[in-house]
Amino acid sequence: MNQIEIYTDGACKGNPGPGGWGVLLRSGATEKELFGGELGTTNNRMELIAVIEALSALKRPCAVTLYLDSEYVRKGITEWIHGWKARGWRTAAKQPVKNVELWQRLDALVTNAGHRIDWRWVRGHSGDPGNERADALANRGVEKALGRG
């Protein structure tokens, strides 16, 4: 199984507002950068889309170490999702899960793609080189969404 490191990040200028997502994939000496953006989005959506795009880019099952600065995404996919699914995609407070279509896409990728994923939270904007690059890519995604990138 190929070993791969992934760094993901989302950015939003205003929340909601124009947003971007960024991904750095690293396997040995090979690196790939991905980014994109949307108008009228939220930071949480961009964080989710970054992880979805990262895992979608993998062509075969991999052993993934995935670094992200979003506890929303990390806890959502490793802890909260089991209860959401058991309650028909409702929160413990019986409210519809926000971003449900993205959570369902991420769940399908995690469940069906055959990856072994080690979810690692890193503090954002604290000098981690991979996280800083993902953040810069997410900001490029914002510029792209605004037609300036």
Helices and strands as residue ranges (DSSP letters): E 2-12, E 17-27, E 30-41, H 43-56, E 62-68, H 71-75, I 76-80, H 81-86, H 100-112, E 116-121, H 129-145
